[in-house]
């Protein structure tokens, strides 16, 4: 296995969007600086996403103290756009992503870098620990997949493996660039969408049972401030993601089985949107329902063709889509 000492070029880019994270920045950055990695080996890219607190000042102070910390600044545009900004200047052979309220476990990145150097996977998936606001921690179970073996992403997806969040994963920068993979802007849950595209085309994915990442369940994070506008944006994001999945076969060469998988995934998201609206019908603005209706038709997501990912959803789809579904929802809401 190649020694870290022999690496002369920048190896790892750690990309961290920052939005109103003044309480967490130092904890996150210190967890990286204490990893016993030479600063010549990695860079930390902090992207201030229009923070309204002292986040930018703290980031700038860190960059003055540490030459391998780079600070970018942008108007508030969301995590996806911030991560894309970071990726556009990243110089590392590998890229990983961190949320500012999370952090790395001690002394794990050296072992991760040794795996990456020795095996050169397109994606390396590590494990994480989740901690809630009460300080209670739950460690992710060990993977059922063989450690050190390379897997094809298609087989993992068809085996119902869901890659979900981008943190705790390490991506070969050349792989991302070759496949034109970046985050969809201006949506929520952009990391899940991006990861599924990665796994759709990756042919060398490895797992490690090293627990690298501490995910902090922050009740006031950007992913949980669910006012009416956020509820609407979350649903609209699901529609954009459904559209991406539906047309993935036009962007990449997919097998018939994988193309069907993404078609079913797209259909499932559309059905899920209707079910969410039924549940929220008295707790979401009427104008939001109209906006969601227009977006669904604009993206060509209805009528649904084909199956969903579950038999229960198939039955719901058949029931709902025998109607003009949003018209049905609007009339139903007006009767209450």
N, C-alpha and C positions, 0 to 999 in steps of 0.2 A: 504494500500500500504506500502511495506517495506520501512523503512527510510534509507537514505544513511548513517546515523550515525552508524547504526547497522551492516553495511557490514564490515567484517574483512579481507576478502581476496581481491586480486586484481580483479577489475571488468571490466575495459575497457582498451584495448590495441589500441593505435592510431598509425597506421603504415604510415610512410611518406617517399617515395623514394625522393632522392635529386640528381639532376643533374644540375650542373652550376646554382644553385639557390641562390647565395650569396646575391642578391638584395631583396629576398623575405623571407629568413629563419626567421629572427627576427619577421616580421609581422605575419607569420604563427604561430610560437611558442608562441608568446605573446598572440595571440587570444585564445590559449588553456590554458595557465597558468592563465589567468584572468577569467576563467570560474567559479570560486568559488567552485571548487571541491577539496576535500582533496587529497594531492599528494599520499596518501596511496591507493586511490581508482583507480588510472589509471597510465599507463605508456605511454611514447612517444618513439617510436622506429624510429630513423632516419637511413636510409640506403643510404650511399653515393655511387652513381652509377658511379664511375670513373670520378667525376667532375674535370674540368681543371681550376677552379677558386678557391676561398678561402672557398668554401662551407664546406669542411671537417674540416678546422680550426675552423670555426664558430660553427659547430656541436659539436666538441670536447670541445670547451669552454663552451657551454651550458650544456654539460653532467657533466662537473666539477662543475658547479654552482648548478645544479639541479639533485639530486640523482635518480629521476624517469625518466630521459632522458637517453636512451641507444643509442649508436652510433655503427652501423655496417659499414663495408667498403668492397666494391667489385669492381673488374674491370667493366668497362661499359658493361652492359648486358641487359639493358632495364628495364622498369617499372615492367613488369610481374615477372621477376627473382628477382628484388629487393623486391617486395611485398612478394613473396614466402619466401625469406630469413627472412623477418620480421615476417611472420606467423610462421616460424619454431621455433622461440624462444618466441613468444607471450605467456603471462601467464594470460591474462584477460579472463573472462567468455565471454565477447563480444569483437568483433574486428570491427574497422572502418578504412577507408582509406582516406588519405588527399593528395592532390597534393601540392607541396611546394609553388607554386605561388598563392594558394587559402588560405582561412582562415575561421574560425567559427565566426558567429555572437555572440555578447556578451550574456552571461548568458542563454545559451540554453542547454548545456550538462547536467546540473543538472536535468532539466525536462525530458530530453531523458533518463537518467539513471533511474529515477523514473518509467517511463513507462516500461523500460526493466525489472526492478526488480519486478514490480507489475504484468506484463502480460507474461513475458518470451517467447516472440515470437522467431521463428527461424531467421526471418529477420524483421527489422523495417525500413520503408521507410519514410524519412522526406523530406522537401522541400528545395529549394535552390534559391538564387538570382544570376543572371548572370550580370557581369559588364564588359563592353568592355574597350579598351585602352583609350577611351575618358572620362571614369568615368561614363558613362550612365548605369543605372541599370534596369534590368527587373526581377520582381519576378515571380517565377513559380506559375501558378494558383493552387487553392486548388484542392485536389483530389476529384474525383467523388465517391470514395469508402468510405464506412462508417468508421469513426474513432473508434478505439477500437475493431473492429470486426476482427477476424482472417480469412484470405483467403487462399485457396489452390492455389499454384503457377500455376498449369496447367490451372485452370479456368481463371486466370488473363491473361496468355499468349494467350489462345484461345479467350479472349475478346479483343485481340490486344493491351494489355498493354505491352510496351517495357521498361524493367528496365534500359537499357543503362549503365551509369557510376556507379562505385562502391561508389564514394563519396556521402555523405548525406544518406548512408545506414549503418545499424548496424547489424552485423551477429553474431549469436550464434556460438562460436568457436567449441563446441561439434558437432553442425550440419555440419560444414565444414569438420571436421575430419571424422565423421561417413560416409560421402558421398565422401571422398577422393577428395575434391574440392580445387583446387589451380589454379593459372594462367598458361596458356600456355606460354612457354618461347619464346623469340626472335620473337615476332610478335607485330604488332600495333593493337590497339582496343581490346586488350586482356581482358579489363574489361567487354565489352559487351558480349563477348563469355562466360566468367566466370559467369556473372549474369544470363544469360539464362539457364545455367546448374543448377545454384542454384534454380531458379524458377521452373525448370522442376521437381525437387524432393521435394521442400519445401511444407509443409502442414499447416504451421502457419506463415503467413505473415501479418503484420499490417502496417497501414498507420497512419501518424500523420501530421497535418497541421502546426506544428512548423517549422519555416524557420531557419534551422541550419547553412547553408553553403553558403559561398560567392565564386562563381566560377568566376575566373578572366580570361577573354579572352586575353591570352598573345600571341601576334603575332609572338614571337620568341620561343614559347614553342616547346618541342620535337615533338609535334603532328602536327606542321605546317611548318617545314623546308622542303618543298617539292622540293628538287632537284631530279635529275633523279634517283639516288639510292633510295631515300625515296619513290618516286612514285612506283618504282618496288617493294620495300619492302611492301608498303601498299597493293598492288595488291596480292602479294604472301601471305600476312597475311590473306586476304579475302579467299584465296583458302584453307589455313590451317583451318580457321574457318568453311568454308563450309564442309570440310572433317569431322571435329568434330561433326557438326550438323547431318551429314548424318549417322554417326555411333553411335550416342548417344543411340539409341534403343538397341545397343549391350552392353552398359555399365550399363544402368538403365532400370528398368521395366517401360515402358511407355504404356499408353493406345493407342489404334489404332489412335485416333484423335490427340494425342500429337505427336506420331511418324510421322504421315502425316504432321503435322505442321512443324516439324524440317526438313523433307524431302523437303518440299516446300521452306523453308528458305534457305536450302543448294542450291537448284536449282536456286533460285533467286540471290544468291551471284555469282554463276558461270556465269549467264547471265549478271549480272552487270559488272563482270570483262571484258567480251567481249565488252560491250558497252563503258567501260572506255578506253579500248585499241583502239577502233575505234576513240574515241575522241582525244586520246593522240598520235595517230599513227605517227604524224610528230614531236612529242615533247618528245619521249622516245626512247632510244637507241634500235637498231635492236637486239642487244645481249640480252636486257631485254625481248623483245617479245619472243625470243627463250627460254629463261630461264622460263618464265611464261608458255609457251606452254608445256615444258617438265614437269613442276611441276603439271600442270593440269592432264596430262596423268598419271604421277606417282601416284597421289592420287586417280585415278580412278573416276574422277568427270565427265568425258565425255565418252560415250554419256549420255545425261540427260535422266533420266527415271521419268515420272510423271510430276506433275504440279509445277508451281511457286506460289508465293503469290499474283499475280495479273493477270488479264486477258490479259493486255497489254504485260506483260512479257511472258505469255504463247504463244502469237502470235510471239513474237521475237524469243523465243526458237525454235518453229517449223520451222521458216524461217532459223535461223542460223544453227541449228543442223541437217539439211538435207545435210549440207556440212561438210567436215573435217575443222572445224571452224578456227583453227589457220593457216592451210594452205591457206584458203581463205583470212584471214587477211593479211598474209605475201605477197601473190600475189597482193592483192589490194594495199598494201603499196608500193610495188615495181613499180607499174604503175604510181605513183604520182611523 
